[in-house]
Amino acid sequence: MEKEERARIIELVKREVVPAIGCTEPVAVALCVSQAARLLAETPEKIEVLLSANILKNAMGVGIPGTGMIGLPIAVALGALVGNPDYRLEVLKDVTPESVEAGKRFIAENRIQIGLKENITEKLYIEVKAVAGGCSAVAIIAGDHTRFVYEERNGKVLRDDRCDSSEEAVEDDCGLTLRKVYDFAMTAPIAEIEFISEAARLNKAAAEYSFKGDYGHSLGKTMRGATERRIMGDSIYTRVLSYTSGACDARMGGAMIPVMSNSGSGNQGIAATMPVVVYAEENHKTREELIRALMLSHLTVIYIKQSLGRLSALCGCVVAATGSSCGITYLMGGGYDEITYAVKNMVANLTGMICDGAKPSCAMKLTSGVSTAMFSAMLAMEHKYVTAVEGIVENDVDRTIRNLTRIGTQGMNETDRVVLDMMTHKCP
């Protein structure tokens, strides 16, 4: 692979694999609020937030870092009071107990209005209007969790890139195929891709942080208990599950700790990282093998998300666990053929798992995903895989991936609408 093409892929990975504190949907809302407040140049008196249905769905039930609270109002309040847009997806890292109390007062004074943005096509859309005195400011994020497409102050337009805001508009997709993903991960000079090891450090730290407390449903911590070990044993497999779910517990439970995200999702970053890290460490793989496996996993996720989009009705663990299955297959000694088998096994099994918002129980879905990743890899190494006469799997692995993403982008749109309706019309 030519140096110029490698550089483009590295730029793509660095753009998509970034640290994030908290669930990326409410954090992106806080980011947009913080930018509107910066444009306003003073603390807003009133804030109006309009969101796409998918953002609303993913922000309703998740813990906000450092607050002990759930949902959008506190994220909006803190974005206005202490958010720093320069931090991007770590916008809330300066939150303190004092600012949380100030945020609670902000909410109690009915300064925040949150609603659904009607008649838009973008699944990732955040519009914030902030008002103070006789001044106003508007900021809009669309297509990507950190992509500002519109800014306005006192009626004067400062930025308007809305024509390019569609999530399908990719800056540079690098013409990825699974073969190109594999070749890059296997042949790139290790010095050029060792930055991906930061994902291992951050996400493992998040998992171990969760074991010391009680976050979310404490799934990762529970799986390490004496009773659970008597049932499931103490093995590489169970440690893969506990570390993956533990990191998700911390993130969804509102721990003030960063994780390495992938394609705008911390849970995707966790599921693409932790199974690979645990398997490599438990089998005493070299640092180079770990780095190549992580790059294979994360770049596979990026590739699949290019045709699936940032947000969809399909749970992100389906894609992320597919990436980690590829990384594990490589660590098991597999080559390109075995990796294609692992992908086909994953698509045949997990496709169709719904996304019903970001929440603590996402840890359960991640556990299901990485469990499937493990045995998909094991089957692949035995050259056992789902064939083209079965379901949506085709002989060509890239067409198989397109079938997966087509279901997520086209086939499950009505599912998305029904899920949101259920979530917003629960009986008290």
N, C-alpha and C positions, 0 to 999 in steps of 0.2 A: 504494500500500500504506500502510495506517494506521501511525502511529508506534508504537503499542502492539504491533502484529504484527511490525514490524521489530525492536523491542527483544527480543521473544521469540526470533526467529531468531538475532539476534546473541548472545544468551545461550547458545543451543544450540551455535553455532559455537565460542564461547569455551570451552565445556565439552568439546567433542570435539577441538579442534585445540590441542594443548598440547605443550610441550617434553618430551622423554624422552631419557634416556641409556641406550643399550643396548636389546636386544630386550625388548619390553614383557612377555613372559610370565615369563622368569626374574627380571626386575626387579620385576614384581608379586609374585612369590614372596618376593623380598628385602624388599619393602615390608611384606608380611604378617608376615614374621619380625621385622622391626624393630619393628612395633607390638606383637607378643607380648612381645618383650624389654622394651619400654617398660612394658607392663603389669606385667611381672615385677619391674621396677625394679632388676634386676641382670643381669649377663651369664649367659645360660643355660648350664647344664651339659650338658643334652640337649635336642635339638630333633627333634620328629616332624612330618613334612610329608606331608599327603595331598592328592593333586591329581586333577582331572578328566583324562580321557584327552587332551583337546585341549591343556591346559596342559602336560602331560607331553611330548606330541609336539613342541610348539613350543619346548621348553626344553632338549632333549637335546643338540643339536649346534651351539649358537650360542656365540660368544665373549662373555665377561663383561667389561665395560669396565674397563680399567686393570689387568687381572690376567694377560693372556696365557694364560688358561685357558678351557676350554670346559665348559659344563654347569651343572647345578643345585647341586652341593655347595658350590662356592666362592661362588655367589650367596647361598645360605643362610647360610654362615659369615659372610660380610661383612655381610649384613643384621643378624645378631645382634651383630656386633662394632662396626661403625661406621655402620650404616644409620640414617638420620634420616627417620621417617615423614612429617615435615612437608614434605619435599622431593617427596613423591608419586613420580612416575615418574623423578625424578632422585635417588632415594633413595641411590644409591651414589656420589654426586659427591664425597664426602669420602674416598674410598679412596686410600690411599697405599701405597708399596712395603712399608712396615712392617706395615700392616694385612693386606696380601696374605699375607705370611709368617705372620702370626698366624692367618689363615684356613686356610692349609695345615696348620698344627699342629692346629687345631680339627678338620679333616677326618681327619687321621692318627690322632687320639685316638678315632675312631669315635663322635663325639658326635651325628652326624646320621643320621636314618632317613627315607628318602623312599619313598612308596608310592602306589598308585592308590586313590582313593576309590571305593568300590563303591556301587552302588544310588543314584546321583544322576541328576537330569535335566539339571542345568546343565552347559553345555559349558565355562564359565569358573568354576572353583571351586578355591579354595586354602584349606586348613585347616592351621593351625600350632599345635602345643602345645609350649610351652617350660617347662622344669623347672630349678629351682636349689634345692638344699637341700630344705626341706620345702614349697616354694612352687611353684605352677604357674600358667600363663596360657595362654589360648586366644584366637586371632584367626582370623576367617574372612572372606575376600573372595569375593564371588560376583556374577556378572552383568556386572561392569565391573571393569577392572583396578585401580581405586582405591576400590571401594565396599566398605567394611567393613560386614558384615551381622550379625556376632556377635563379642562380646568377653566374656571371663570371666577372673576372677582368684581363685584359691583356692576355686573352686566357686561364687563369687558372680557372677551374670550382670550385666554392666554395660551390654550392648547386645544386643538380639535383634530384628533386622529381616529374618529369614530368609524370612518369608512374602512379602516384596517383592523377593527376590533374583533372580527369574527374569530372564534377559537380555532377555526379550520385554517386561518391564515398563519402558516408556519414560517418563522424567520429563515430557517435553513434546515430542512429535514435530512440533509446529507445523503439523500437517496438510499436510506438504510434498507437492507434485507437481513434476514437472520444470518445468512452466510457472511455478509459484510460485518455484522455485529461480532460474529465469532472470530473472523479473521483479525479484526482490529484488536479484540481483547487478547488474542493469543500472540500477536506479533508486534504490537506497539512497544517501543522501548520502555522498560519498567519505570525509568525516571520520569517519563512523560505522563504516566497514569497513576503514579503512587499516591496522588492526592485523594484518590477514592478511599484510601484507608482511613481517612477522617470519619467516614460513615461508620466504620466499625467502632472507632473510639466513642463517638457520640451516642450511638444507639445502644451499645453495650452498657455504657454508663447510665443511660436512662433505665434500662432493665434492672440493673443492680440497685439503682435508687429506689425503684418501685418495691423491691424485696424488703426494704427497710421500713416501709410505711404501709398505708392502706389506701390505695388509689383505685378508682373505678370499682370493678367487681373483684379485684385482687386475684385474678385468675392465675397469673404467673406465680405469685407467691403461694397460692393454694396448691398448685401442682408440685411444689417443692416440699409439702408437708408429709409427715410420716404416714398418715393414712393413704394419701394419694400415691406415695411411692410403693406402698405394699400392693396397691392395685395395679399401677402402671409400670412399676420398676424404676430404676435409676439408670438411664441409658442416654446415648447420644440423642435418640429420638425425643425422649421426654425433656431433655435440656434444651433442644431446639424449640420445643413448644413453650416451655416456661420462659425462656429468655425473650422470645418473640412477643408472647402475650404480655409479659411483664413490662416491656418498653411501651406497649400500647396502653396498658393500664395507667402508667404514669402520664402519658400524653393526654389521654381522654379524661383522666381524673383531674387535670388542671395543675400538674406539677410544674413549677417554674424551672424547667430544664429543657435545653434544646435537643432536638433530634435531627438527623439528616433526612430531609424529605426527597421525594422523587416525583417529578412532574406535578408539583403543587400539592402533594399529599405526604404528610409525615408517616401515616400508616403504611403507605406504599414503600416509603424509604425504609421503614422498619422491617417489613416483610421481605424486601429485596436484600436486606443486609444480614439480619441476625441468624437465619438458618445457615447461611454460608459461613459466617464467622464461627459459630458453634461447631459446625461439622469440621471446619479446617483446624480449629484448635484441638478438638478431641482426637483428631487423627494425625496431629503433629505435622501438618502441612507447612511448607516453607512460606516465608513472607511473600515471595513472588507469586506462588500459587494462590495465596489468599487474595492478593491484589488483582490478579487476572480473573479469578472467580467472581470477585465483587464487581469488576468492570463488566464482565459478561452478563451478570445478573441485572445491574442497573441499566446498562445500555439496551438490553432486551426489553425492559419495562418502558423505557423511553420510546423505543421503536413501536411497540404495540400501542402506546398511548397516542402516538402521532395520528393514527386512524380512528381511535376511540374518542379522543377529546378529553379535556380536563375533567369534566363532570358528566356522569351518565347514570342511567338506571342500573348499570352493572357495578357490583361491588369492586372497588379497586384491588381487593386482595386477590381476585382472580388473576389479574395482570401481574401484580407484584410477586405472587407465589410462583407464577410461571417463570419469572426471571430467576428466582432463587433456585427453582428446580434445575434450570440450566447450569447455574453455578455449582450446585451440588453434584450434578452429573459429571461435570468437568473434574471436580475434586475426586470423584470416584474412579477417574481414569478414562472417562468417556471422551470421544471426539465429536466431530460435527454430526455424524449420523446418529449417535446416541442422544445428542442434545435435541435433534429434531424429533426423536421418538418421545422424549420427555415432554416436549411442547404438545405433541398430539395427545398424549395421555392426559395432560392438564386440561386442554380444551374440551376433551370428551367428558371430563368429570365435572369441573367446576362451573362451566358456562351456565349463566342464568341466575346465579346468586344475586339477589337484589341488594341495592343500596337503599336503606331506609334511614339515612341520615347519619351524621357523626355522633357518637355516643359511647359510653363506657363498654357496652356489649360488643363494640367492634373488635375487642380483643378475642372474643369467641370466634368471630369470622376469620380473623387472621390465623387463629390456631387451626381451624378447619383447612384453610388454604395451605399453610406450610406442612401440615400433616400429609395432604395430598401431594405436595411437592416432593416430600421424602419418598413416598412409595412410587410416584411416577418416575423418579430418578432410578430407584432400584429396579423397577420393571424394565426401564430403558437399557440399563446395563446388561440385562439378560436378553436383550433384543426382543422384548415383548412390548407391543404397542398397539394402540387402536388404529385400525386400517381404514382405507378409503371406502370400504363397503359399510361402514358404521357411522350413522349420524352425520354430523357436520364436518367431520374430518375428511381431508382430501390428501392425495398423494403429495402434492406440493405443500410444504410447511407454511410458506408465506400466504398461500390462498387459505389455508386452515386458519391462520391468524386473522385474515380479513373476514372470514366467516364469523369468528368470535366477535370482532369489533362491529360488524354489521348488525349482529343481534343487539349489541349494546347501544348503537346509535339509531337504528331504525326499528328493530323488532320490539324493543322494550319501552318505547315512548309512552304508550298508554299505561304500562306498568308504573312509570314514573309519576304520571298524573294521579293514578289511583292511590299510590303510596302517599303522596303529598296530601291528598284529600283525607285519607285516614289519619295522618299525623296531625292535621289541623282541625279535625272534627272529633276528637276523642271525647267520650263522656267524662265529666269531672268526677 
